[in-house]
């Protein structure tokens, strides 16, 4: 169940990246993506304690840069 919920959030994140590919939208451009950006930030903060499958997926999506860990 957790993996399915995670993948639904990933789909929202991918949709945002397709519409607005820059790293961190500002101002009015940010408003539609606040929930997705908060999710992304949370994933970065929790990366060290995340399950291995989730860590692998975050690296695949380039949310996490493994060289910066």
Residue frames as qw, qx, qy, qz and C-alpha x, y, z in Angstrom:
[[0.000, 0.886, 0.464, 0.000, 0.00, 0.00, 0.00],
 [0.305, -0.794, 0.089, 0.519, 2.76, 2.46, 0.92],
 [0.412, -0.138, 0.590, 0.681, 4.52, 1.80, -2.39],
 [0.212, 0.619, 0.663, 0.363, 1.32, 2.54, -4.32],
 [0.135, -0.938, -0.257, 0.189, 0.79, 5.83, -2.47],
 [0.416, -0.570, 0.331, 0.626, 4.42, 6.76, -3.10],
 [0.372, 0.145, 0.673, 0.622, 4.03, 6.07, -6.83],
 [0.099, 0.831, 0.529, 0.139, 0.89, 8.25, -6.99],
 [0.251, -0.889, 0.023, 0.382, 2.93, 11.09, -5.48],
 [0.465, -0.261, 0.548, 0.644, 5.69, 10.36, -8.00],
 [0.326, 0.537, 0.653, 0.423, 3.16, 10.75, -10.83],
 [0.058, -0.958, -0.266, 0.088, 2.16, 14.17, -9.48],
 [0.414, -0.687, 0.298, 0.518, 5.83, 15.13, -9.28],
 [0.464, 0.053, 0.652, 0.596, 6.46, 13.97, -12.87],
 [0.201, 0.788, 0.538, 0.221, 3.44, 15.96, -14.07],
 [0.204, -0.934, -0.024, 0.294, 4.84, 19.06, -12.37],
 [0.468, -0.444, 0.492, 0.585, 8.26, 18.49, -13.97],
 [0.421, 0.387, 0.664, 0.482, 6.66, 18.17, -17.42],
 [0.060, 0.905, 0.393, 0.148, 4.76, 21.44, -16.96],
 [0.118, -0.962, 0.194, -0.151, 7.45, 23.37, -15.12],
 [0.916, 0.144, -0.264, 0.266, 10.90, 21.81, -15.53],
 [0.184, 0.673, -0.441, 0.565, 12.97, 24.25, -13.45],
 [0.413, 0.039, -0.800, 0.433, 14.20, 23.11, -10.03],
 [0.156, -0.460, -0.664, 0.569, 12.15, 25.36, -7.76],
 [0.061, 0.663, 0.473, 0.577, 9.27, 27.46, -9.15],
 [0.195, -0.167, -0.378, 0.889, 8.87, 30.89, -7.54],
 [0.250, 0.133, 0.054, -0.958, 5.95, 33.23, -6.90],
 [0.710, 0.216, 0.101, -0.663, 2.69, 32.62, -8.73],
 [0.635, 0.342, -0.650, -0.238, 4.19, 29.73, -10.71],
 [0.114, 0.224, -0.892, 0.375, 4.73, 27.89, -7.42],
 [0.534, -0.087, 0.351, -0.764, 1.13, 27.99, -6.15],
 [0.872, 0.096, -0.213, -0.430, -0.25, 25.00, -8.10],
 [0.761, 0.260, -0.572, 0.164, 2.74, 22.89, -7.05],
 [0.275, -0.647, 0.480, -0.524, 3.04, 23.63, -3.33],
 [0.896, -0.239, 0.267, -0.262, 1.85, 20.15, -2.27],
 [0.922, 0.327, -0.100, 0.180, 4.19, 18.43, -4.73],
 [0.334, 0.685, -0.413, 0.498, 7.16, 20.61, -3.74],
 [0.518, -0.569, 0.443, -0.460, 6.50, 19.91, -0.06],
 [0.988, -0.022, 0.126, -0.086, 6.38, 16.17, -0.84],
 [0.739, 0.527, -0.254, 0.335, 9.69, 16.40, -2.71],
 [0.019, -0.706, 0.465, -0.534, 11.32, 18.27, 0.17],
 [0.767, -0.402, 0.344, -0.362, 10.04, 15.70, 2.65],
 [0.980, 0.182, -0.028, 0.072, 11.47, 12.87, 0.58],
 [0.486, 0.634, -0.387, 0.460, 14.87, 14.55, 0.53],
 [0.305, -0.634, 0.457, -0.544, 14.80, 15.06, 4.30],
 [0.842, -0.240, 0.371, -0.309, 13.75, 11.46, 5.04],
 [0.714, 0.511, -0.462, -0.128, 16.06, 9.80, 2.50],
 [0.126, 0.494, -0.806, 0.301, 18.52, 8.40, 5.06],
 [0.394, -0.059, 0.786, -0.473, 15.80, 6.55, 6.96],
 [0.727, 0.300, -0.120, -0.606, 13.76, 5.50, 3.91],
 [0.883, 0.002, 0.470, -0.022, 13.33, 1.89, 2.86],
 [0.422, -0.309, 0.618, 0.587, 15.86, 0.67, 0.25],
 [0.380, 0.497, 0.696, 0.352, 13.27, 0.44, -2.55],
 [0.051, 0.953, 0.286, -0.089, 12.27, 4.04, -1.91],
 [0.341, -0.717, 0.329, 0.511, 15.89, 5.25, -1.83],
 [0.462, 0.020, 0.704, 0.540, 16.51, 3.52, -5.16],
 [0.261, 0.725, 0.600, 0.215, 13.41, 5.11, -6.72],
 [0.111, -0.948, -0.085, 0.287, 14.33, 8.61, -5.49],
 [0.373, -0.502, 0.519, 0.582, 17.76, 8.27, -7.09],
 [0.413, 0.317, 0.744, 0.418, 16.20, 6.95, -10.34],
 [0.132, 0.871, 0.466, 0.085, 13.92, 9.99, -10.45],
 [0.460, 0.342, -0.100, 0.813, 16.88, 12.30, -9.73],
 [0.412, -0.847, -0.179, -0.285, 15.13, 13.75, -6.69],
 [0.654, -0.684, 0.272, 0.174, 18.22, 12.67, -4.77],
 [0.539, 0.709, -0.448, 0.080, 21.72, 13.01, -6.15],
 [0.935, -0.286, -0.159, 0.139, 23.67, 10.06, -4.73],
 [0.619, 0.317, -0.222, 0.684, 26.92, 12.02, -4.94],
 [0.107, -0.606, 0.151, -0.774, 25.59, 14.69, -2.60],
 [0.803, -0.505, -0.243, -0.202, 24.70, 12.24, 0.17]]
